[in-house]
Amino acid sequence: MSAQRPPLFDVHAVKAARRRAARIGGERFLEVAALEGLADRLSPVKRHFTHGLWIGEALPGIVRPFAEHWSLTDFSDEEILDAGEARFDLALSLYTLQSLNDLPGALIQIRRALKPDGLFLAALFAGATLQELRECFAVAESEIKGGISPRVAPFGDVRDMGSLLQRAGFALPVSDVERLSVRYGDLEALVGDLRAHGQTNVLAARPKHFLNRRVFAALRSGYAARHGRDGKLTATFETVFLTGWSPHESQQKPLKPGSAKTRLSDALGTVERKL
């Protein structure tokens, strides 16, 4: 039997980061923007949802009207979702899947919690998030220490996320991404926002000691040189929105290859030529 893969994220660090964010109570503008994105994707759905599942702590007011009754839950330390089987018409997640070690398993559990033809939507940070910070950390540590440490978590590509929905058994999977560039007065302001959002370094292999002062100085100067303009630093945040349906026989099915009754060349008004 092969050895179990070591966890990518430290569950205790994840909980500590969330508690600190709750104490800070700052403006979580990234969550506000993602909530609006979830609402924008829900609004065109011509469905009446009776039982909604919010995967997280407090139900935001902006999503409350989308279902008559709501249940709140979250993944346990063992990444188990206590939601039952086929109970919900709708399930929503706002960054709560971000630091799970078994994301495919979590998606399967969510799909099982949905009734047939139930809808799942989630927001997660995607590939280009904090790309500037990742790059500058790597350069600074390489210059000062001759190597790099795990400082910024990896974020999934939008296409990979869509594939995970399919692997988890969701029908009609869709993944789309929104990018936000934020300008900061200094590096400390960026770090402050990450703390307020509970999005600091929670990697299991992260360094457990305080950041070396020389590394931080190199990080600050390198960030300003590479990604500074007009006295401001740029930070990129990408959010991928996942949409999937619990399978049901009434849903649209893709046509079999070769079953089309109209030629593409006719629709385009062109002449078809064989190669």
HELIX and SHEET records of a PDB file:
HELIX    1   1 VAL A   11  ILE A   24  1                                  14    
HELIX    2   2 PHE A   29  LEU A   42  1                                  14    
HELIX    3   3 ARG A   64  PHE A   66  5                                   3    
HELIX    4   4 LEU A  103  ALA A  113  1                                  11    
HELIX    5   5 GLN A  131  LYS A  145  1                                  15    
HELIX    6   6 VAL A  158  ARG A  167  1                                  10    
HELIX    7   7 LEU A  187  ALA A  196  1                                  10    
HELIX    8   8 ARG A  213  HIS A  227  1                                  15    
HELIX    9   9 LEU A  264  LEU A  268  1                                   5    
SHEET    1   A 6 ALA A  67  THR A  73  0                                        
SHEET    2   A 6 PHE A  49  ILE A  55  1                                        
SHEET    3   A 6 PHE A  88  LEU A  94  1                                        
SHEET    4   A 6 LEU A 114  PHE A 125  1                                        
SHEET    5   A 6 LYS A 232  TRP A 245 -1                                        
SHEET    6   A 6 ALA A 171  TYR A 184 -1                                        
SHEET    1   B 6 ALA A  67  THR A  73  0                                        
SHEET    2   B 6 PHE A  49  ILE A  55  1                                        
SHEET    3   B 6 PHE A  88  LEU A  94  1                                        
SHEET    4   B 6 LEU A 114  PHE A 125  1                                        
SHEET    5   B 6 LYS A 232  TRP A 245 -1                                        
SHEET    6   B 6 GLY A 228  ARG A 229 -1                                        
END                                                                             
